[in-house]
Amino acid sequence: MSHASPATIAAIDLGSNSFHMIVAHTVGDGFRIVDRMRRPVRLGAGLSADNRLDDKAIARALDCLALFGERVRGLPHEAVRVVGTNTLRKARNTAGFLAQAEALLGHPIDVISGHEEARLIYLGVAHGLDDDADMRLVVDVGGGSSEFILGRRFDPLYMESLHMGCVSHSASHFADGQITFARFKAAELAARQELEPIEGSFRRIGWQSVIGASGTVMAAGDVVRQLGWGHDGIGAADLARLRHALVEAGHVDKLVLPGLAEERRAVFPGGVAILCAVFDALGISRMRVADSAIREGLLYDLLGRIHQEDVRERAVDELALRYHIDRAQATRVERTAVDLLKQVAPAWLLTGEEQQRLLAWAATLHEIGLAISHAQYHKHGGYLLTYLDMPGFATGEQQTLAALVRGHRRKVPLTDWQKLPGAQRERVLRLCCLLRIACVLHRRRSTEPLPRIEAQVENGTLRLRFPPHWLEAHALTRADLEQEAVYLKAANLKLKFK
C-alpha cells in the first residue's frame, strides 16, 4: 500500500566538481522540477595526496550548503535525499565536515559507493529516454569518478565506476593550465589505462545506443552544437576537432568556446581527454546527451521509497535467495526484534522507520554467513555485507547492517565498531542488543510462537518481563539469556529479566 507523497521533494548531489540541488513537486507517481541550484564548489580540488580535504574546500562546501539549507531545511526527512560521491568516498577527514553539513541542511548525508552512484545515474537517464528494449551504454564523466552502465529500460545490468574524473584528471595533467598536444595525449593514455580492465567485457556484451550524462558530456555537447559541428549529440569527429581547439588555445584562460561556462574551463581539458579515451577504447562513433542523471535518479529512487517500492528491500530479498537463508527462521527473529524495538524505541532514541528497517534487514540476513561455514558464521556474514554490492544502500547503512550481523552472537565486537562514528556506534549497539535477544529467544528454531514479552528501559537497564512460570518451563532459553546478559555487560549494557 502506497504512502501519500510529500508535496515537495528534493535531491542534493555533493559532487567532486559541483554541488547540485533540485526541488520538485510530486505529481501522482512522478514529479515536476520547480527549482535547481548549482554551485562550482570544486571539492575534489581540495583533496590532498593523502586524501585529506583542505580548509578552503571545506569552507566553500559549507557556504554552499548553508544556501541549500535555506531551501530544504523545513522539508521532512523522507522528502529529501542528500548524497556524497567520489571525493567524500576518498576523503579521510570527513567526520567533522559531515556533521556541520548535516546541521546546515537539516538532513542526513549518505556517502554512496561507485556502484550505487552508477545505479542512480542510470535510473535518472533511463526515465528521460523512450521505453524501448535496446541495450544502452550510459557514460557519466564526473568530477572525481566516471561511471559506465549497460542496461535495458529501467534495469542497470552491468555497472563499473572508475577513479578518474574531470577534476582529478585536469589536476594531474593540466595543473598549471597549460594545454599542449603532448600533455593531452598523456592524459588520454592515462584514461585508456583506467579503461583497460573494463573495455573487453563491455565490448563483448555490446549495446545499441550510447548516452552521455552530467557536466563534462553536457558541456562538450553544448560546445559542439553551438559551433555547428553536430546537432545530434557528440561524434568522434567532433571530439577530434574539440581536442584540436583546446591545444590551439594553449591555456585554460584562453578557452573561449561558445557553450563553455567560465567556471568549467579549468576542468574541461581533463574531462575531454577522458571522453576521447572512452570513445577510442569502446569504439563509440556517436553519443547522445541526456538531460538527466544522478539528481533525477535520486528523486525517482526517493519516490520508490515513499511508495513502498524500495530497491533496498529487493536487494535484501535477492541476497536471502542467493545465500539460501532460512526465511522462516529469519521472519521469526525479525518479528521479535521489531516488537522489542517498538517498546524501547523512545527510551533508546531509536524512533523512525529507518531504524526499524535496518533491524528487520539485519534479522533477515543474520545467518547469511552460514553459506561459508557454521564456524564463526557471524563474522563471515559481517564480511559479506561489508563488501557485497547492495543496490540502494548508502555506505553508512551498509556499514550498520554489516555491524549488526557481525555482532548478533558471541562477544559484542566493540573493537570492530571503533571505525564507526560515535553516534552510529551507540545506535548499532542498541539495535544489536535487540537482535541478539531475538536470536537467543529463537535459538531452538521452534515454530511454537513466543509469549508476549514486555520490554522497557529503566535507568540504563533493559528489562524483559515474561509470563509467569514461562522461563521455568524453558530452562535452556533462561540459560541462554543469562549468558547473553554476561556478553552485554562487557559492552556496558545491562540486561535483566524475570
C-alpha positions as CSV (number, residue, x, y, z in Angstrom):
1,M,0.0,0.0,0.0
2,S,1.5,3.4,-1.0
3,H,2.1,6.2,1.3
4,A,0.9,9.7,0.3
5,S,3.8,11.5,-1.3
6,P,5.1,14.7,0.3
7,A,4.1,17.7,-1.8
8,T,7.7,18.7,-2.3
9,I,10.8,16.5,-2.6
10,A,14.4,17.4,-3.1
11,A,17.7,15.8,-4.1
12,I,21.2,17.1,-3.4
13,D,24.3,15.8,-5.1
14,L,27.7,16.7,-3.4
15,G,29.9,16.1,-6.4
16,S,33.6,16.4,-6.8
17,N,33.3,19.5,-9.0
18,S,29.9,21.0,-8.3
19,F,27.1,20.7,-5.7
20,H,23.7,20.4,-7.2
21,M,20.2,20.7,-5.8
22,I,16.9,20.1,-7.5
23,V,13.5,20.6,-5.9
24,A,10.3,19.1,-7.3
25,H,6.6,18.9,-6.7
26,T,5.2,15.4,-6.7
27,V,2.5,14.7,-9.4
28,G,1.0,11.3,-9.0
29,D,3.8,8.7,-9.2
30,G,6.1,11.3,-10.8
31,F,7.4,14.8,-10.2
32,R,7.7,18.2,-11.8
33,I,11.0,20.1,-11.2
34,V,10.4,23.6,-9.8
35,D,13.9,24.7,-8.8
36,R,17.5,24.0,-9.5
37,M,20.7,25.3,-7.8
38,R,24.3,24.6,-8.8
39,R,27.5,25.8,-7.2
40,P,31.0,25.1,-8.5
41,V,32.4,24.1,-5.1
42,R,35.4,22.1,-6.6
43,L,35.6,19.9,-3.6
44,G,37.9,17.4,-5.4
45,A,40.4,20.2,-6.0
46,G,40.8,20.4,-2.2
47,L,41.8,16.8,-1.8
48,S,45.4,16.3,-0.9
49,A,47.7,13.4,-1.9
50,D,47.0,11.7,1.4
51,N,43.2,12.1,0.8
52,R,42.5,14.9,3.3
53,L,40.2,17.8,2.4
54,D,41.8,21.2,2.9
55,D,40.1,24.0,4.9
56,K,39.4,26.1,1.8
57,A,37.4,23.4,0.1
58,I,35.5,22.6,3.3
59,A,34.7,26.3,3.7
60,R,33.4,26.5,0.1
61,A,31.3,23.5,0.6
62,L,29.8,24.7,3.9
63,D,29.0,28.1,2.3
64,C,27.1,26.4,-0.5
65,L,25.2,24.1,1.9
66,A,24.1,27.0,4.0
67,L,22.3,28.3,0.9
68,F,20.9,24.9,0.0
69,G,19.7,24.5,3.7
70,E,17.5,27.6,3.4
71,R,15.5,25.8,0.7
72,V,15.2,22.3,2.2
73,R,15.7,22.5,6.0
74,G,11.9,22.6,6.6
75,L,11.1,19.6,4.5
76,P,10.5,16.2,6.2
77,H,13.4,13.8,6.2
78,E,11.6,11.3,3.9
79,A,11.3,14.0,1.3
80,V,15.0,14.8,0.9
81,R,17.9,12.7,-0.2
82,V,21.5,14.1,0.0
83,V,24.4,12.0,-1.3
84,G,28.2,12.4,-1.4
85,T,30.2,10.8,-4.2
86,N,33.8,10.2,-5.1
87,T,35.6,12.9,-3.1
88,L,33.7,12.2,0.0
89,R,34.3,8.4,-0.5
90,K,38.0,9.0,-0.6
91,A,38.5,11.8,2.0
92,R,39.7,10.6,5.4
93,N,38.8,13.6,7.4
94,T,35.1,14.0,6.7
95,A,33.5,13.3,10.1
96,G,33.6,17.0,11.3
97,F,32.6,18.3,7.9
98,L,29.7,15.9,7.5
99,A,28.4,16.9,11.0
100,Q,28.5,20.6,10.1
101,A,27.0,20.0,6.7
102,E,24.1,17.9,8.1
103,A,23.4,20.7,10.6
104,L,23.2,23.3,7.8
105,L,21.0,21.2,5.6
106,G,18.8,19.8,8.4
107,H,19.1,16.3,6.7
108,P,21.5,13.4,6.8
109,I,24.1,12.9,4.1
110,D,24.6,9.5,2.6
111,V,28.1,8.8,1.1
112,I,27.4,6.3,-1.6
113,S,29.6,3.7,-3.4
114,G,30.6,4.0,-7.0
115,H,28.2,1.2,-8.0
116,E,25.3,2.9,-6.2
117,E,26.3,6.2,-8.0
118,A,26.2,4.3,-11.3
119,R,22.8,2.8,-10.5
120,L,21.3,6.2,-9.6
121,I,22.8,7.8,-12.8
122,Y,21.2,5.1,-14.9
123,L,17.9,5.5,-13.2
124,G,17.9,9.2,-13.9
125,V,18.9,8.8,-17.5
126,A,16.5,5.9,-18.3
127,H,13.5,7.9,-17.1
128,G,14.3,10.5,-19.8
129,L,14.5,8.0,-22.7
130,D,12.0,6.2,-24.8
131,D,10.9,2.9,-23.2
132,D,12.5,0.5,-25.7
133,A,14.2,-2.8,-25.3
134,D,17.6,-1.7,-26.6
135,M,20.7,-2.3,-24.6
136,R,22.1,1.1,-23.7
137,L,25.5,2.2,-22.7
138,V,25.4,5.1,-20.3
139,V,28.6,7.1,-19.6
140,D,28.9,9.7,-16.9
141,V,32.3,11.6,-16.6
142,G,32.0,13.2,-13.2
143,G,34.4,15.3,-11.2
144,G,36.3,12.5,-9.4
145,S,35.0,9.3,-11.0
146,S,33.5,8.1,-14.2
147,E,30.6,5.6,-14.3
148,F,29.8,3.1,-17.1
149,I,26.4,1.3,-17.1
150,L,24.9,-1.2,-19.5
151,G,21.1,-1.6,-19.1
152,R,17.7,-2.1,-20.6
153,R,14.7,0.0,-19.8
154,F,15.0,0.9,-16.1
155,D,17.3,-2.0,-15.2
156,P,21.0,-1.5,-15.0
157,L,22.6,-4.8,-15.8
158,Y,26.3,-4.2,-15.7
159,M,28.0,-1.3,-13.8
160,E,31.5,0.0,-13.3
161,S,32.9,3.1,-11.6
162,L,36.5,4.2,-12.4
163,H,38.7,6.5,-10.4
164,M,39.0,9.2,-13.0
165,G,37.1,12.5,-13.4
166,C,37.5,15.9,-14.9
167,V,38.7,17.5,-11.7
168,S,41.3,14.8,-10.8
169,H,42.4,14.3,-14.4
170,S,42.8,18.1,-15.0
171,A,44.8,18.4,-11.8
172,S,47.1,15.5,-12.8
173,H,47.8,16.7,-16.4
174,F,46.9,20.4,-16.7
175,A,47.6,21.7,-13.2
176,D,49.2,25.0,-14.4
177,G,46.6,25.5,-17.1
178,Q,48.9,24.8,-20.0
179,I,47.4,22.6,-22.8
180,T,49.8,21.0,-25.2
181,F,49.4,18.2,-27.6
182,A,51.9,16.0,-25.6
183,R,50.0,16.7,-22.4
184,F,46.7,15.9,-24.0
185,K,48.0,12.6,-25.4
186,A,49.4,11.7,-22.0
187,A,46.0,12.5,-20.4
188,E,44.3,10.3,-22.9
189,L,46.7,7.4,-22.4
190,A,46.2,7.6,-18.6
191,A,42.5,7.4,-19.1
192,R,42.9,4.5,-21.5
193,Q,44.9,2.6,-18.8
194,E,42.0,3.1,-16.4
195,L,39.5,1.8,-19.0
196,E,41.6,-1.2,-20.0
197,P,40.2,-3.6,-17.4
198,I,36.6,-3.0,-18.5
199,E,36.7,-2.4,-22.2
200,G,36.8,-6.0,-23.2
201,S,33.8,-7.1,-21.1
202,F,31.7,-4.1,-22.2
203,R,32.5,-4.7,-25.9
204,R,31.6,-8.4,-25.6
205,I,28.2,-7.5,-24.1
206,G,27.6,-4.8,-26.7
207,W,24.9,-2.1,-27.0
208,Q,22.6,-0.4,-29.5
209,S,22.8,3.2,-28.2
210,V,25.2,5.3,-26.2
211,I,24.1,8.1,-23.9
212,G,26.3,10.5,-22.0
213,A,25.3,12.4,-18.9
214,S,26.4,15.1,-16.5
215,G,28.9,18.0,-16.6
216,T,31.7,17.1,-19.0
217,V,29.4,15.5,-21.6
218,M,26.8,18.2,-21.4
219,A,29.5,20.9,-21.7
220,A,31.1,19.2,-24.7
221,G,27.7,18.7,-26.3
222,D,26.9,22.4,-25.8
223,V,30.2,23.5,-27.4
224,V,29.8,21.1,-30.3
225,R,26.3,22.2,-31.0
226,Q,27.0,25.9,-30.8
227,L,30.0,25.7,-33.0
228,G,27.7,24.0,-35.6
229,W,29.8,20.8,-35.7
230,G,26.9,18.5,-34.8
231,H,23.2,18.5,-33.9
232,D,22.6,15.0,-32.6
233,G,24.9,14.7,-29.7
234,I,28.7,14.3,-29.9
235,G,30.5,12.4,-32.7
236,A,34.0,11.0,-32.7
237,A,35.0,13.6,-35.4
238,D,33.5,16.4,-33.2
239,L,35.8,15.3,-30.3
240,A,38.8,15.3,-32.5
241,R,38.0,18.9,-33.5
242,L,37.4,19.9,-29.9
243,R,40.8,18.4,-28.9
244,H,42.4,20.5,-31.6
245,A,40.7,23.6,-30.4
246,L,41.9,23.0,-26.8
247,V,45.5,22.5,-27.9
248,E,45.3,25.5,-30.1
249,A,44.1,27.7,-27.2
250,G,47.2,26.6,-25.3
251,H,45.9,27.6,-21.8
252,V,42.7,27.2,-19.9
253,D,42.5,31.0,-19.5
254,K,42.3,31.3,-23.3
255,L,39.5,28.8,-23.7
256,V,36.7,31.0,-25.2
257,L,34.3,28.5,-26.6
258,P,30.6,29.0,-27.0
259,G,28.6,27.0,-24.5
260,L,31.6,26.6,-22.1
261,A,30.9,28.2,-18.7
262,E,33.8,30.1,-17.2
263,E,33.9,28.0,-14.1
264,R,34.3,24.8,-16.1
265,R,37.3,26.0,-18.1
266,A,39.9,24.7,-15.5
267,V,38.5,21.1,-15.5
268,F,37.4,20.9,-19.2
269,P,40.7,19.6,-20.7
270,G,40.8,16.7,-18.3
271,G,37.2,15.8,-19.0
272,V,37.5,16.0,-22.7
273,A,40.7,13.8,-22.6
274,I,38.7,11.2,-20.7
275,L,35.9,11.4,-23.2
276,C,38.3,11.0,-26.1
277,A,39.7,7.9,-24.4
278,V,36.2,6.5,-23.8
279,F,35.3,6.9,-27.5
280,D,38.5,5.2,-28.6
281,A,38.5,2.4,-26.0
282,L,34.9,1.4,-26.6
283,G,34.7,2.2,-30.3
284,I,32.0,4.8,-29.9
285,S,31.1,6.8,-33.0
286,R,28.3,8.9,-31.6
287,M,27.0,9.7,-28.1
288,R,23.6,11.3,-27.4
289,V,23.5,13.7,-24.5
290,A,21.0,13.2,-21.7
291,D,19.3,16.0,-19.8
292,S,19.0,14.0,-16.6
293,A,21.4,12.0,-14.4
294,I,22.1,11.3,-10.7
295,R,19.9,14.0,-9.3
296,E,16.8,12.9,-11.2
297,G,17.7,9.3,-10.3
298,L,17.7,10.3,-6.6
299,L,14.2,11.7,-7.0
300,Y,12.9,8.6,-8.6
301,D,14.6,6.5,-6.0
302,L,13.1,8.7,-3.3
303,L,9.6,8.2,-4.8
304,G,10.2,4.5,-4.8
305,R,10.9,4.5,-1.1
306,I,7.8,6.7,-0.4
307,H,5.6,4.3,-2.4
308,Q,7.0,1.2,-0.7
309,E,9.0,0.2,-3.8
310,D,12.3,0.5,-2.0
311,V,15.2,-1.0,-4.1
312,R,16.9,-1.9,-0.8
313,E,14.1,-4.4,0.0
314,R,14.7,-6.1,-3.3
315,A,18.4,-6.2,-2.6
316,V,17.9,-7.9,0.8
317,D,15.4,-10.4,-0.7
318,E,17.8,-11.2,-3.5
319,L,20.7,-11.9,-1.1
320,A,18.4,-14.1,1.1
321,L,17.6,-16.1,-2.0
322,R,21.2,-16.3,-3.3
323,Y,22.6,-17.4,0.0
324,H,19.8,-19.9,0.8
325,I,18.7,-18.2,4.0
326,D,16.1,-20.0,6.2
327,R,13.3,-17.4,5.7
328,A,11.0,-18.9,8.3
329,Q,13.7,-18.5,11.0
330,A,14.6,-15.1,9.7
331,T,11.0,-14.0,9.9
332,R,10.6,-15.3,13.5
333,V,13.7,-13.4,14.6
334,E,12.6,-10.2,12.7
335,R,9.2,-10.1,14.3
336,T,10.5,-10.5,17.8
337,A,13.4,-7.9,17.3
338,V,11.0,-5.4,15.8
339,D,8.4,-5.9,18.6
340,L,11.2,-5.3,21.2
341,L,12.3,-2.2,19.3
342,K,8.8,-0.7,19.2
343,Q,8.7,-1.0,23.0
344,V,12.1,0.6,23.8
345,A,12.5,3.0,20.8
346,P,11.5,6.2,22.7
347,A,13.8,5.5,25.6
348,W,16.7,4.4,23.4
349,L,16.2,7.2,20.8
350,L,15.6,4.6,18.1
351,T,12.4,6.1,16.7
352,G,11.8,6.3,13.0
353,E,11.1,3.9,10.2
354,E,14.7,3.7,9.1
355,Q,15.7,2.1,12.5
356,Q,13.0,-0.5,12.1
357,R,14.0,-1.2,8.5
358,L,17.7,-1.7,9.4
359,L,16.9,-4.0,12.2
360,A,14.5,-6.0,10.1
361,W,17.0,-6.3,7.3
362,A,19.7,-7.4,9.7
363,A,17.3,-10.1,11.1
364,T,16.6,-11.3,7.6
365,L,20.3,-11.6,6.8
366,H,21.8,-12.5,10.2
367,E,22.5,-16.1,9.0
368,I,24.0,-15.2,5.6
369,G,27.4,-16.3,6.8
370,L,26.3,-19.9,7.0
371,A,26.8,-20.1,3.3
372,I,30.5,-20.0,4.0
373,S,30.8,-22.0,7.3
374,H,28.9,-22.6,10.5
375,A,32.1,-21.8,12.5
376,Q,32.2,-18.1,13.1
377,Y,29.3,-17.5,10.7
378,H,28.5,-14.2,12.2
379,K,32.0,-12.9,11.2
380,H,31.6,-14.3,7.7
381,G,28.2,-12.6,7.5
382,G,29.6,-9.3,8.6
383,Y,32.4,-9.6,6.0
384,L,30.0,-10.4,3.2
385,L,27.7,-7.5,4.0
386,T,30.7,-5.1,4.1
387,Y,31.9,-5.9,0.6
388,L,28.8,-7.1,-1.4
389,D,27.2,-4.7,-3.8
390,M,23.9,-3.8,-2.3
391,P,21.8,-1.5,-4.6
392,G,20.1,1.3,-2.8
393,F,22.2,1.2,0.3
394,A,24.4,4.2,1.3
395,T,27.8,3.4,2.7
396,G,26.7,4.2,6.3
397,E,23.6,2.0,6.0
398,Q,25.6,-0.9,4.7
399,Q,28.2,-0.5,7.5
400,T,25.4,-0.6,10.0
401,L,23.9,-3.7,8.5
402,A,27.3,-5.5,8.4
403,A,28.0,-4.4,12.0
404,L,24.6,-5.8,13.3
405,V,25.1,-9.1,11.6
406,R,28.8,-9.3,12.8
407,G,27.7,-8.6,16.3
408,H,24.5,-10.7,16.6
409,R,26.1,-13.6,18.6
410,R,29.0,-14.4,20.9
411,K,31.1,-11.5,22.3
412,V,30.0,-8.0,21.3
413,P,32.7,-6.8,18.9
414,L,33.3,-3.3,20.3
415,T,36.8,-3.1,18.9
416,D,35.5,-3.8,15.3
417,W,33.0,-1.0,15.8
418,Q,35.6,1.7,16.6
419,K,35.7,2.8,13.0
420,L,32.0,3.7,13.1
421,P,31.2,7.3,14.0
422,G,30.3,7.8,17.7
423,A,26.5,8.3,17.2
424,Q,26.3,5.4,14.8
425,R,28.2,3.1,17.3
426,E,25.6,3.8,20.0
427,R,22.7,3.1,17.7
428,V,24.4,-0.1,16.4
429,L,25.0,-1.3,19.9
430,R,21.3,-0.8,20.9
431,L,19.9,-2.3,17.8
432,C,22.3,-5.2,18.0
433,C,21.2,-5.8,21.6
434,L,17.7,-6.3,20.4
435,L,18.7,-8.5,17.5
436,R,20.9,-10.7,19.8
437,I,18.0,-11.2,22.3
438,A,15.6,-12.1,19.4
439,C,18.2,-14.7,18.1
440,V,18.5,-16.1,21.6
441,L,14.8,-16.5,22.0
442,H,14.5,-18.3,18.7
443,R,17.6,-20.4,19.1
444,R,15.6,-23.6,19.2
445,R,14.2,-22.7,15.8
446,S,10.8,-23.8,17.0
447,T,7.6,-23.0,15.2
448,E,5.8,-22.6,18.5
449,P,5.1,-18.8,19.0
450,L,6.7,-16.9,21.8
451,P,4.5,-15.5,24.6
452,R,4.1,-11.7,24.9
453,I,7.4,-10.3,26.2
454,E,7.3,-6.9,27.8
455,A,10.4,-4.7,27.3
456,Q,11.3,-1.4,28.9
457,V,14.4,0.6,29.7
458,E,14.9,1.8,33.3
459,N,18.0,3.7,34.5
460,G,20.0,2.3,31.6
461,T,18.9,-1.3,32.1
462,L,16.9,-3.2,29.6
463,R,14.3,-5.2,31.5
464,L,12.3,-8.1,29.9
465,R,9.2,-9.5,31.6
466,F,7.9,-13.0,30.6
467,P,4.6,-14.5,31.6
468,P,4.6,-16.3,35.0
469,H,6.5,-19.6,35.0
470,W,7.4,-19.4,31.3
471,L,11.1,-19.2,32.0
472,E,10.9,-22.1,34.5
473,A,9.4,-24.2,31.7
474,H,12.1,-23.2,29.3
475,A,15.3,-23.7,31.2
476,L,17.5,-23.7,28.1
477,T,16.3,-20.3,27.0
478,R,16.8,-19.0,30.5
479,A,20.4,-20.2,30.5
480,D,20.9,-18.6,27.1
481,L,19.6,-15.3,28.4
482,E,21.9,-15.5,31.4
483,Q,24.8,-15.9,29.1
484,E,23.6,-13.1,26.9
485,A,23.5,-10.8,30.0
486,V,27.2,-11.6,30.5
487,Y,28.1,-10.7,26.9
488,L,26.1,-7.4,27.1
489,K,27.6,-6.5,30.4
490,A,31.0,-6.5,28.8
491,A,29.6,-3.9,26.3
492,N,28.3,-1.8,29.2
493,L,24.7,-2.8,28.6
494,K,22.6,-4.2,31.5
495,L,20.0,-6.9,30.8
496,K,17.6,-8.1,33.5
497,F,14.7,-10.5,33.0
498,K,12.1,-12.3,35.0
